[in-house]
Amino acid sequence: MIKKVIIANRGEIAARIIRTCTKMGIQTVAVYSEADQKAPFVAMADESFLLGPPRVNESYLNIDKILSIAKECGADAVHPGYGFLSENGRFAERCEAEGLTFIGPSSHVMDMMGSKIAARNAMEKANIPIVPGTNEAVASAEAAVQIANEIGYPIMLKASAGGGGIGMQVVNNDEELIKAFESNTKRAQTFFGDGSMFLEKKIEGARHIEIQLIADHFGNVFHLFERECSIQRRNQKVLEEAPSPFISEETRKKMGEAAVNAAKALKYTNAGTIEFLVDENENFYFLEMNTRIQVEHPVTEEITGLDIVELQLNIANKKELTINQDTLSINGHAIEVRIYAEDPKTFFPSPGHISTYEEPKTNKVRLETAVSNNYDVTPFYDPMISKLIVSGENRLEAINNLKQALLKFKIEGIKTNIPMLLKIVDNEEFMKGNTTTSFVQEHYLTELHTN
Amino acid sequence: MTEVKANMAGNVWKVVVKQGDSVEADQDVVILESMKMEIPIATEEAGTVKELKVAEGDFVNEGDIIAIID
């Protein structure tokens, strides 16, 4: 049984993991960089250890240092959160070699899903629909042009090792593709150490809808329904909700079953998410699999009443899941918005000193927070400073609760995307549930520029 | 004479010109890095790099002068 967990992460997710561990009577160890000495998660943990300077290679990606702290404090398990080392197969292997339980799937499945090309092939083998495109790395810009003309523009050019929207670009013609191929190959090489690129057809009017999976070591795999995450900027999610206002009950069932079948074929364990693109006719295509807890997991927790971090810990303890797929149901509606320290018009980062931070105490809100009053947001990490989750009996009630909460959220000293979120909740198309991946471009930026 | 200013707070990731270089309008002068995002900062006008106010690794605030182009 796990008695002490070291959290190889920071910010709101570190705090979130500590909360569940404490509830379960598990000791927690935080690790932090020099830039995060005053972060709330550090004070929340039972023990905390300094990793080193702010740069991620010297702190949150420093495997040797994290493992030596784990040994020193007598931790028996590692929770990697999301980002950083969470999908790093080598880290998982090192943990296991040191006798630490890695709270996540096997390194084998992580590696396979970490390569988008290998993931496409694995899904095709498991009979999951994939977006038309290439199943191997494209050798050159010339080869890319030839394939693009066979599939037809517009095309998504993607880095096989990519993530967070980096190394990914829509191209509409040969000229754009040639230019993007060179620059994205270079970028992917710099960021991920792997410049392999592949092509996918761009699905027009697509929605991003993902299925939360949970799987134990006894072959049980369940899906906890979908999350609709189409509203994105810079290819990163801004607002997520569950259930999706778009898909029919039949599609929900089909997508859930497809995701469960894929996880079974992969012999997947622990929490994971399969992301799909869903077109206007509710056809769905595999996009990628995230082999870790997701930022937006709270909306699923709100509609199912489950604690996903608790399930992760139970699975890591080799307990059998007691969920019954047939009796699992969706209760009400939940929406999460990510509060980013950024300019709401250009989406440029806005680090700096938060002079006032007051969270809303309105109806049915839940907050996952990385910062506090009188706090310095540094330029070293992701711009997300908190997550606001609201729920309601139905979507309309959740939207109203979200609006009230956003109006009462007071953050001064830095710029945040709250003005953007307020515009989204007032948007007619959002109210109708007409959210596609081009929502921000079509209904936010366009309006911003015409006014 | 024109001043090239930072349009966001962040670290100077790369300085891509040298003092004395002649630059064209819209040519990148430095690349800033903040919160996992790289933003190239270009000069609006052509000229010669008269002075570089920053070095790689420096922290700049939004509105800080990065270079003077003459």
Boltz contact constraints between the chains, C-beta under 6 A:
constraints:
  - contact:
      token1: [A, 348]
      token2: [B, 8]
      max_distance: 6.0
  - contact:
      token1: [A, 349]
      token2: [B, 8]
      max_distance: 6.0
  - contact:
      token1: [A, 349]
      token2: [B, 34]
      max_distance: 6.0
  - contact:
      token1: [A, 349]
      token2: [B, 35]
      max_distance: 6.0
  - contact:
      token1: [A, 349]
      token2: [B, 37]
      max_distance: 6.0
  - contact:
      token1: [A, 351]
      token2: [B, 9]
      max_distance: 6.0
  - contact:
      token1: [A, 379]
      token2: [B, 10]
      max_distance: 6.0
  - contact:
      token1: [A, 379]
      token2: [B, 11]
      max_distance: 6.0
  - contact:
      token1: [A, 379]
      token2: [B, 34]
      max_distance: 6.0
  - contact:
      token1: [A, 379]
      token2: [B, 35]
      max_distance: 6.0
  - contact:
      token1: [A, 382]
      token2: [B, 36]
      max_distance: 6.0
  - contact:
      token1: [A, 383]
      token2: [B, 35]
      max_distance: 6.0
